[in-house]
């Protein structure tokens, strides 16, 4: 039995691969059920953000190294659509490494902006979605809840989150720098997800400009316009007859390019290049926008460069967080191992209890006959507790030792491990 994580992120610098592994929102659950069957795993959580895609799994079966990765590659590339990638464009963690990576990810230590809080909510949503769809069960439930508790502990015991920015806030800062005070630009927000709402709140708070909500569903765009103020328009109308805007922030879940050369051709000229912020995977703006002087594109790769300095600033607090994670990983594995080992000592415990009760009954009936029933019960309870403690204490010691071992199984022991015990 094992936990594992297969993924890729912007750190691997292969955006086409990241895009290929990002599932379309409408067909996501069906695809994940197909993938779960193709991989042959028992439980699965799919985490997708603007800079990473991860498949967190639990399997009751032991397989050779690379088994699940090879099956995942076959699943995504069986259609003959080739994307150039190298083995190190994926990361593949098993056992203790997988648990450590998940704790670090949910605590934002693997984020572009170390200390940001958005990833914790994104993982919680992914976990809830997996539970609701029946993709995750007991084992990933235990792991996910522990990861969320570790994240909360790090935020409570370190200052790693102080002044932390997210991908949304980094992009919003670029928006703020681009326009002069009092300019009051018209900003189109494309999409109806979490990123769109974050941008809307930021723009209102900083009083940057006016809002135009754009979405495939006109009803959703109108709903956002009522919540945050501004106008609304359907994506179809916006593309076919572009409104004169000063900036476009797009973060849709579309599996194709939303804005292409036709949009450029139909756009109304402005005195300043239209700022296009592309936070979608796959990308919403085609490469045509990069070579047109009427548009200035800011994408995830650009924001990644802006975030580099954050790593140096957070170094000390990240070190503290790493110690918390190290201890938490050890405790999680130790607890799981103890659950696995306890049955080995259960028969000994039962035999010891039976012998002790026989001896006590003999003592109370033949030698110490003056004790009241309450006193006898108190002595029996005390002896039972002492036997329980002495019988199961070795399981705690052994599980702690095993928690330091690499490549162990977490929910059951191999025969050779039992023999060693």
C-alpha positions, 0 to 999 in steps of 0.5 A, spaced: 500 500 500 502 506 498 501 514 497 503 517 491 503 524 487 505 525 480 505 532 477 508 538 474 509 545 475 511 552 472 518 550 476 519 545 470 518 550 465 514 546 460 507 550 460 505 546 454 505 539 458 502 543 464 496 545 459 495 538 457 494 535 464 489 541 465 482 538 465 476 541 462 472 543 468 465 540 464 468 533 463 473 533 469 469 528 473 468 523 468 476 524 465 478 523 473 474 516 473 477 514 467 484 516 469 483 512 476 481 506 472 487 507 467 492 508 473 489 502 477 489 506 484 484 506 489 483 513 491 485 519 487 485 527 488 486 532 482 489 539 484 490 544 478 492 551 479 494 556 475 502 554 476 501 546 477 497 540 476 498 534 481 495 527 481 495 525 489 493 517 489 493 511 494 493 504 492 493 498 495 497 494 490 505 495 490 508 496 483 515 497 480 517 504 480 514 508 474 508 504 473 503 509 475 507 515 471 507 510 465 500 509 465 498 516 466 503 518 460 499 513 456 492 516 458 494 523 456 498 522 450 494 516 447 491 520 442 497 521 438 498 529 440 505 529 442 508 534 446 515 534 447 517 533 455 523 530 458 522 525 465 524 531 469 518 535 467 514 530 471 515 529 479 513 523 482 513 522 489 512 515 493 511 514 500 514 519 505 516 523 499 509 524 497 507 526 504 512 531 505 511 534 498 503 534 499 504 538 506 509 543 503 504 544 497 498 545 502 502 550 506 505 554 500 512 552 501 512 550 494 508 556 491 511 561 486 509 566 492 511 562 498 506 564 504 500 565 500 494 563 502 490 561 496 493 554 495 490 551 501 483 553 499 484 550 492 487 544 495 481 544 500 476 544 494 480 539 490 479 534 496 472 536 497 470 535 490 474 528 490 470 526 496 463 528 493 465 524 486 467 518 490 474 519 487 477 519 494 476 515 501 478 513 508 486 513 506 486 520 502 481 523 507 486 522 513 492 524 509 488 531 506 486 532 513 492 532 516 495 536 510 490 542 512 492 541 519 499 542 518 498 548 514 494 551 519 499 550 524 505 553 520 500 559 519 499 560 526 507 558 529 510 562 523 510 569 520 511 566 513 504 568 511 505 576 513 505 580 507 504 574 502 502 575 495 498 571 491 498 570 483 492 574 483 495 580 487 502 580 483 498 581 477 493 586 480 500 590 482 502 590 475 495 593 473 495 598 478 502 600 476 500 600 468 495 606 469 496 613 472 492 615 478 485 618 476 485 615 469 479 610 471 480 605 465 475 600 463 477 593 465 474 587 462 474 581 467 473 574 463 471 568 466 467 567 473 471 563 477 475 565 484 480 569 480 475 573 477 472 575 484 479 576 487 481 581 481 474 585 482 475 586 489 482 588 488 480 593 483 474 596 487 479 596 493 484 600 490 479 604 486 483 603 479 477 603 474 471 601 472 469 593 471 466 589 465 464 582 466 465 577 460 463 570 461 460 565 456 454 565 460 451 572 460 447 570 466 453 569 470 456 575 468 450 579 470 450 576 477 458 578 478 456 585 475 450 586 480 455 583 486 461 588 484 458 593 480 459 595 473 457 592 466 456 585 463 457 582 456 457 575 453 463 572 451 461 571 444 458 578 443 465 581 446 469 577 441 465 578 435 464 586 437 469 588 442 468 593 446 473 599 447 477 597 453 483 599 457 485 592 460 483 585 459 484 580 465 482 573 463 482 566 467 477 562 463 477 554 464 476 554 456 481 548 453 482 552 447 485 559 445 479 564 447 482 571 444 486 570 437 488 574 431 480 575 429 479 579 436 485 583 434 483 585 427 476 587 430 478 591 436 477 598 437 484 602 437 486 605 444 491 611 445 495 606 450 496 599 449 491 594 452 494 591 458 492 583 457 493 579 463 493 571 462 492 567 468 489 561 464 491 554 463 491 553 457 493 560 455 487 564 453 491 569 448 494 567 442 501 568 440 499 574 436 498 578 441 505 578 443 507 581 436 502 587 436 504 593 439 496 595 441 497 590 446 501 588 452 501 581 455 503 579 462 502 571 463 504 566 468 511 566 466 512 573 467 509 573 474 514 567 476 520 572 475 517 577 479 516 572 485 523 570 485 525 575 490 519 572 495 523 566 496 529 569 499 525 574 503 521 568 506 528 563 507 528 564 515 520 562 516 520 557 511 526 553 515 521 554 521 516 551 517 520 545 514 521 543 521 514 543 523 513 539 516 518 534 518 515 533 525 508 532 522 510 527 517 514 523 522 508 523 526 503 521 521 507 515 518 508 513 526 501 513 527 499 509 521 504 504 522 502 503 529 495 502 527 498 496 522 502 493 528 497 493 534 494 487 531 500 483 532 500 484 539 493 483 540 493 476 541 498 477 547 494 482 550 488 478 550 492 472 553 495 476 558 488 479 560 485 472 561 491 470 566 491 476 570 483 476 571 484 468 573 489 470 578 485 476 581 479 472 582 483 466 585 486 472 590 480 475 592 476 468 593 482 464 597 487 469 600 484 477 600 477 475 601 475 482 605 475 487 599 469 490 597 466 489 590 468 496 589 475 495 591 476 489 587 473 492 581 478 498 582 484 493 582 482 489 576 481 496 572 488 498 574 491 491 572 487 491 566 490 498 564 497 496 566 497 490 562 494 494 556 500 499 556 505 494 557 502 490 551 501 495 546 507 500 548 512 496 543 508 498 538 509 505 539 516 504 539 517 500 533 512 505 529 517 510 531 523 507 528 519 505 522 517 512 521 524 513 520 525 508 514 524 510 507 520 507 502 515 503 507 508 501 506 503 505 511 497 501 512 500 494 512 506 491 513 510 486 509 512 479 511 519 480 512 517 487 516 513 482 521 519 477 521 524 483 523 519 485 529 
